[in-house]
Amino acid sequence: MPKIQWTNVPAALRQHLFDRLEDRQITVEDLYRLKVWRESEPEAPDGLWYKDFGSFKICGEGRFPKTFLLKGQAAKGQPL
């Protein structure tokens, strides 16, 4: 199974992720937890997926992360 791709993300998608980080007010502590998870080189399932960090969620499709959600927002897809 392929790994989630964190580099060479298309420019428009990268900007969307940065915008959502700002909109959702993701904290430095949250970003550190995301960094640690990224370093584990998680596998990318086919279709929609999400990782719940408690205070936020990251959602993706296939090998690309797609957006960030707040704690109470519903995510679609396979939980990682």
C-alpha positions as semicolon CSV with decimal commas, in nm:
position;residue;x (nm);y (nm);z (nm)
1;M;0,000;0,000;0,000
2;P;0,138;0,348;-0,083
3;K;0,232;0,598;0,188
4;I;0,053;0,928;0,246
5;Q;0,235;1,186;0,036
6;W;0,346;1,495;0,229
7;T;0,590;1,642;-0,025
8;N;0,531;1,760;-0,380
9;V;0,164;1,820;-0,303
10;P;-0,003;2,021;-0,583
11;A;0,024;2,394;-0,515
12;A;-0,351;2,459;-0,488
13;L;-0,394;2,171;-0,242
14;R;-0,094;2,285;-0,037
15;Q;-0,243;2,637;-0,014
16;H;-0,581;2,492;0,087
17;L;-0,414;2,297;0,371
18;F;-0,232;2,609;0,493
19;D;-0,557;2,808;0,478
20;R;-0,744;2,542;0,680
21;L;-0,464;2,533;0,939
22;E;-0,514;2,904;0,990
23;D;-0,897;2,892;0,978
24;R;-0,915;2,603;1,225
25;Q;-0,656;2,763;1,455
26;I;-0,449;2,446;1,476
27;T;-0,203;2,494;1,764
28;V;0,172;2,433;1,773
29;E;0,106;2,132;1,999
30;D;-0,138;1,994;1,739
31;L;0,117;2,043;1,464
32;Y;0,375;1,854;1,669
33;R;0,138;1,557;1,705
34;L;0,078;1,571;1,329
35;K;0,455;1,579;1,270
36;V;0,511;1,271;1,487
37;W;0,235;1,085;1,303
38;R;0,375;1,189;0,964
39;E;0,717;1,055;1,064
40;S;0,557;0,712;1,117
41;E;0,501;0,708;0,738
42;P;0,133;0,609;0,754
43;E;-0,008;0,407;0,466
44;A;-0,260;0,565;0,232
45;P;-0,574;0,356;0,186
46;D;-0,776;0,380;-0,133
47;G;-1,056;0,632;-0,106
48;L;-1,141;0,866;0,180
49;W;-0,962;0,849;0,516
50;Y;-0,910;1,057;0,827
51;K;-0,692;1,065;1,139
52;D;-0,852;1,199;1,457
53;F;-0,608;1,376;1,690
54;G;-0,873;1,469;1,944
55;S;-0,856;1,846;1,900
56;F;-0,864;1,828;1,517
57;K;-0,881;1,582;1,230
58;I;-0,685;1,557;0,908
59;C;-0,878;1,413;0,616
60;G;-0,750;1,281;0,288
61;E;-0,820;1,077;-0,020
62;G;-0,577;0,819;-0,145
63;R;-0,221;0,934;-0,095
64;F;-0,298;1,305;-0,044
65;P;-0,408;1,489;0,272
66;K;-0,701;1,711;0,171
67;T;-0,822;1,923;0,466
68;F;-0,835;1,980;0,840
69;L;-1,153;1,962;1,049
70;L;-1,233;2,088;1,397
71;K;-1,292;1,849;1,687
72;G;-1,671;1,831;1,648
73;Q;-1,685;1,816;1,269
74;A;-1,779;1,483;1,111
75;A;-1,521;1,315;0,891
76;K;-1,589;1,070;0,609
77;G;-1,393;0,763;0,517
78;Q;-1,175;0,508;0,689
79;P;-1,031;0,606;1,029
80;L;-0,653;0,564;1,054
